[in-house]
Every structure is written in C-alpha cells, then in structure tokens.
C-alpha cells in the first residue's frame, strides 16, 4: 500500500519509533488483534551494539514469534562473574552466578541488535493487523477522543492510543505534556566487539573499576561484546585509539582472561544518564523504551525493561478493546502505569545504588559493598533470590500475548 492510501486512516493504536521496543509493541498489539500502525523509517541499523536478553525477554520474544528466527544468532549466558578490579584498600570477593543453581539452562542470550531487529522486521511484515508506514511523525496532536499524527510525507493518521517508542527526545512525550527528570552522570560507555583466542565458555564477566564496570558478554564463536564504562575524557581517548592499541588496552583491562583480543569493526561512545518521566502515560500517550526510562548499561536492564513495556501496553489495549472500551482512555493509561511503574522504579534504584557504591571513595561504603558481595558469594539462598529477581520472569497474568 502506498502512502497516499494512508490519508486519514483510523487505528486503535499507532506506535511511533521502529527500534526494538517499538517493533515489539507493534508486534504485540497486532497479535492481540489491535488495529495498529507502526511509524518508522526502514533504515539499516547504525552500529554493532548488542543486547543481553534476560529471563522474561526471551519468553516475550517467543510469544511474539521472533525468537525462533534469531535464536541461532545468539550466544547463551550461563555464568555471570563479578570481579573487583579496583586497587582500593577494601576489595570485594569475586562472585559467580550459575544458571544451573536455579534450574535454568541459561540466564539469557546475547545478540547483535541488527540481527534482532531483522527478525522483528520479518515478523512484522507478516501480520495482517499491522500497517507499516515508512515515514516519520512531524506533529502529534491530542484531542479528547483521539490523537492525530501528521507525517512528514503529508499523510495524517488518527488513533485512540499513541505508543511513544521514539527515544529519549520523545516527540510523543512532549505532545502529552509529560515532564522528565534528568540526571547526567560523569561517565560514558565505550562499546565495541572483540574476537579472542580463548573460549568464553558462555561466561559473562564484569570487571568493576573505580570509574564503572567493564563487561565482556559472549557472542557466538570466540567473540564478545564489550561495554567499558569510564570517565568521558578517558572513554573518548580510548575510542580514538587504533585497533592495535585498543586491542592491547582491552586485553590488559580483562586481565588476559580471554587471551589475545582483536577489536572488530566500529566503536561507539555514549554519555550516561538517568532519565525518568514524571508519568509513564497521559493524554492518550503511553511511553515505552527510552521514552519511558533511561538507565546506564549496568545489569543489562535497558531493552529488557522496554520489552516488558511493550507487552504491558499491548495487554492493556487488548483488554480495553475486548471490553468495548477505549484503549487510549485515562483508565487504560492508569492501568498501564500501574503495571510498569514499580518494575521501572525498582530496576532504576538498584542500578543507581550499584553504580554509586562502585564509584564511592568513602571507605565505609566500600566496606558495605564488599560485605554485600561476600554475602552473595557465601549465602546460597540470597544468591538464588538475587538471580531470580534479576531475571524478572513473566507471571501467568503478566499480559503475555498468545499467538
């Protein structure tokens, strides 16, 4: 269908933004028989970042029909190591989390974002209730009974519900008059992939440094994705190194546990921050993904939170329509916020606390952190509780979308 045929088209829901969270929401809504339009340009994914999909994220991708199409491109995460790589007076012991201890075959899987998106795009193209609009929204106008979206190509769409998956500078969020609380951190994440001479054995290793974590997450073969958090000047300096010098630097930072390393492809630097809207939904707009929460890449929570957002808004919209109600009503948006607020707040708080205690030069805080890590290492029930909570497994009534 060409764009001229979209003029004044009516939908139950319109998703704005074609990243993983937006595509997941569009898939979930369409599978729940919600008439949905996805507004997003079809452009190649721009970098080589990866995502560690944990717990309920794999469950949700299976329900959306995506996982079977990309599982072979992902590497399982069976053991997670936390290693204190600071030179401080009080250092924490190494902690190992083994998925077998809680009866799992893997905590999750690590996959390149471009491959995940390709699988999601392929699934989206097959759904009759999903209309893909290869364009961008120029304005979002909110009315009492609907929302109107004007596209840059001149087409106008109307919907009861707008799902804002348009990132941290969300136009949808602005249209709904939702304010954002921001806190910029004096940290930046350098991301790139490496090949290495020793096998990773499905072990993800996180070295804790005085400036943040440096994480090696397995990829298929003898490869890992790296997220190296540092001060912004140091992250920029490292990113400017040639491949040989950066390879040597990351070998040293890894304490050579994977042998000789070679940097693959491009590297990217991202300033870190916490961002939290004052509301997750209002005025016919529900926020998901980075429009709803921005957290540092600690504990692999960012996209995992976004996928749970997507499933939740689809569940709410389907429930309202089945009852003959408006999926963009104030009642529906309150229900969505109730489903997601506690999870987002809890994950953000834990990430913030972990980051603060890692960066702290205050010796008593270092001691508290070391004691906490010691308890995780030695107290089995506590360690198993933390593992289960980190995975956020889906509950039976959690709004899973059935095919």
N, C-alpha and C positions, 0 to 999 in steps of 0.2 A: 504493500500500500504506500503511495507517495504522500508527501507531507500535506499537500493541498487537501487531501481527503480527511485530514485530522481537524479541520477548522470546526470550532465549537463542539468538538466531541465531548461526550459526558462519560465520566468514570466514577466508580466507587472510590478509588484511591489512585493518586499519582505519586510515584516515587521520583524524587529529584536527586540524581547522583548515581553514577554507574560503577563505583568501587565495590569491593567485596560485600560490605554491609548493605549497600543499596541493591545490588543484584540479589542478595539473599532475601531481602524484604520483598522484592518484586516476585521472586520465585514462590516464596511462602504465601503471599497474598493470592497469586494466581492459582496455586494448588488448592487453596481454600475456597476457590470459586468466587473470589472477589474480582470484579472487573477492574483491571489495573493497567496503567500506562507507566512506562519507565522512560524518563527523560535523561538521556546521556549520550554524549558523542561516542562513536565507535572509533577509538584511537588505541594504538599499541600501548601496552603498559610501559611506563617510562623508566623503570630501574630494575635492579636484580634483588630487591629485598625479598625476604621470606617471612612466613608466619608459622609459629608453633601452635598448631590447633590442638587444644586440650579438652579432654572429657566430653562435655556436652556438645562441643563444636562438631566433633566427628558424628555424634548421634544426629545432630541437626542437619548436617550435610548429607547424611544417608537418607533422611526423611525427605530432603529436597531433591533427591535423585542425582546429586552432584558427586558424591564420594566415589562411586564405582567408576566414574570417568577419569579420576585423577589419583586414585589411591596408589597406583603403580609409580607415580612420580614423587611420592612422599617417603620420608625416612622415619621409622618408628623411634620414639623416645622411651627407652626402658629404664634408664637410670639417670638421675639428676644429682650432680655433685656440686656442693657449695664449698669453695676453698677461700680461706682468708689469705689474700696476697698482699696485705699491708705490712709495713715494717714497724707497727706500733708496739708499744710496751705490752699491751694486753691483746692477744690474738685469739680468735675463735677457733675451735677444732673443725676439721673437715666433717661435713655432714653428707651422707648419701641417702637418697630416696630411691627405693627399688619398687617398681610397679608390682612385682610378684608378691610383695608383702601385703598388698591389699587385693590380691586375687585378680590382677589385670595383666593382659599381655603387653600393654604399652600405656604410658600416661597420655600419649597423643602422637601426633605426626608433624614433621616439619616439611613445608612445601614452598616452592618459589611462588610468589604472588601471581606472576604472569601465567603460570600453569593452572593455578586455582581459578583465576578469572576466565581463562579459556574454557574450562569445564563448565563454569557457571553460565557463560555466554551461550554455549552449545545447548544447555538445558533450557535456557530462557527462550531460545528460538523455536522450541517445540511446543510451547504452552499456548493453548487457544485463548485463555483468559488474559493473556499478557500482550500488550501492544508496545513495541519498542519504537521510540521516537528519537531519531538520530539528530538531536539538536540540543540547545541549551536554553534554560529559562532566563528571560530578561527581567520579568517582574512577576511577583506573586501578590495577588490582591485578595484579602479576606473579606467575605460578606457573611451576614448572619446565617444563611442557609447553604453556602457553598464557598469554594475558593476558585479563583480564576487565575490561570497561568498563561502569560503571554510569552511566546518563544521568540528567539532571535530571528528565526526564519519567517515570522509573521503569523504563525498558527496560534490559535487560542484553545486552551483546554480548560474544562471545568471538572471539579471533583468535590466529593464530600470531605475527603481526607487527603491531606498532603503529608507525605513521609519525607522529612528533610534528612537526606543522606549526603548532603553537599559540603561536608567537611567543616573544619574549624572556623572558616569565614562564611558561615551559612547564610545565604540569602533568605531561606525559609525561616530560619530562626529570627532574623531581623523583621520579616513580614509579620510574624506572630508577636512581635514586641517582647521577646524574651531576652532578658539581660544575661550577661556572662560574667562570672568571677574568674579572673585570670591571675596566675602566679608564675612568673618566669623564673626558671632555675639557672644557676650559674654552671650549667652542664650542657654538653652536646653529645649526641650519639653519632659515631662513625660506623657505617655499616658497609660490609663487603663480604664476598665469599672467598674461601680458600680451598685448595686441594692440599693433601698432606700424605706423608709417606707411611704412617702407621694407621691402622684401622681405628675408627672411633668406637666400635662395638656398641652402637646405639646409646652412647652415654653423652648427655649434655653436661658440659662443665662450665660453671660460673665462677670466675675469679673475682673476689671482692677487693678492689683497690681503694685508696684514700679518696679517689675522685669519682668512684662509681663502679659498677660491675663491668666485666669484660666476659662475654658469654660466647661459647662455642656450641652451636646447635647442629646436630648431624643432618646431613643431606645424603641422598643416595650415593653409593660408592664411597670412596675415601675423600669426602668433601664435607665442609661445614660452612654454615653461615655465621658471621661474626657481628656482634653488636658491642662496640667498645665505647663506653661512656667515659668522658674526660672533661676537663675544662674546655670552654670554647676555643681559646687560643691553641691549646695542645691538640685538640681534635682537628683544627684547621691545618696545623703543621703536619700532622700525620697524614692527612688526606692529600697533602701536596707532595708527599714523597713518591719517588718512582717505585715500580713494582718490586724491585730487588730490595730496596731499603725498607719498604713497608712489610714485605715478607719477613725480613730479618727482625723487625721490631715486634711483629705479632708472634713470632717463634719465641722470643725472649719473654713476652708477656704471658705466653701459655706455659712457660717453664718446660718447653720442648716435649710436652706430654703426647703430642701427635706427630712428633718427629719433624722432618723438614716440611716447610709450608711454602705454598706459592699462591699469591693473590690472583684471583680470577676477575677479569672484567672491571667494571666501573666501581667506584666507591662514592658514598653519599654521606653528607653531614646534616644532622637535624638538631636544631636547638630544642631543649627540653622544657616543658612547662606542664602545669596543671591547669585545666580549664573545666569549669562546671557551670552550666546554665542554672539560673535560679528556678527554672521549671523544665521538665522534660517534654511537656506538651501544653499547648494552649492555642485558642483561636484557630481550630481546625488543622493545626500542625503538630505532628509528633516527630520528635528528633531521635535519630539513631546514629550509631557510629561516632565519628569525631565531632559531629554537630552536637552530640549529647554528652561527650566526655573526652577529654584529652589527658592521658596519663603517660609518664615515662615508660620506656620499654623494659620494665622490671617485672619479672614473673609472667611475661607473655600474656598480658591481660587485655591489651587494646582491642584487637579484632575479635577475640573471644567474647568480650563484652558486646561488641557490635552485632555479632551473630545472634546472641540471645535477645538483643533489642529487636532484631528483625523478626524472630519467631514470635515474640510477645505482641508486637503490633499487628501481625497477621492474625494471631489468635483473637485479639480484641475485635478487630474489624469483622472477622468471620462470625463471631458470637453476636455482635450487634446486628449484622445483616440477617442472620438466621432468626433473630427475634423481631425482625421487621423494623429495626431501629437504624439510626443514622450513625455510621462508623466514625464520623468526624465530630460528633456531639461532645459537649462538655463532659457528659457522663462517661463516654467512651475514653476520652483523653485522661480523665482522672483514673480510670481503671488501668490504663497503660502505665501511667506514672506510678501507681501503687505496685504494679508487677515488677518494675525495673529499679525504682529508686533505692531500695535497700541494698541490692546487689552492687550497684554502681558506687554507692557511698562506701560500702564495706571494702570493696576492692581498692578504691582510691585511698582510703585511710591506711590500709595495710601497706600499700606501695609507698605512700608518703612516709610512714613510720620506718619502714625498712631502709629507705633512702637516707632519711635524717640520721638514723643511728650509724649507718655506714660512713657518712661524711663527718660525723661529730669528732672533734678533737678533745672533747671533755672526757677525761679518763673514767669517771664513774659510769658514763653512758657506754663507753667501750666495754667496761666490765659487765654491764647489764646485757649487752649484745652477746658477749662471749658466753655468759651463763645461759642465755636463751638457746644459743646454738648447741651448747653442751647438753642441755635437756633434750633437744631434738635428736641428738646423736644417741643418747643413752636410754631415753624413755620411749619404749615401743608404742604404747597406746597414744601418747601425744604425737609422735611422728606420724602414725597412721591417720589420726584425726586431721592433722595438717594436710596430708596428702589428699584425703577425700574432699576436704573443704576447697582446696586449690583447684580441683577438677570441676566443681560446680556441675555435677551430674544432673541430668534432667529429671524432674519429678513426674510422676504419672499424670498429674493435672497441669503440667507446665506449659500447655499450649502447643504441643508438638503438632505439626501439620502432617496429616496422613495423605498418602498418595491414593 
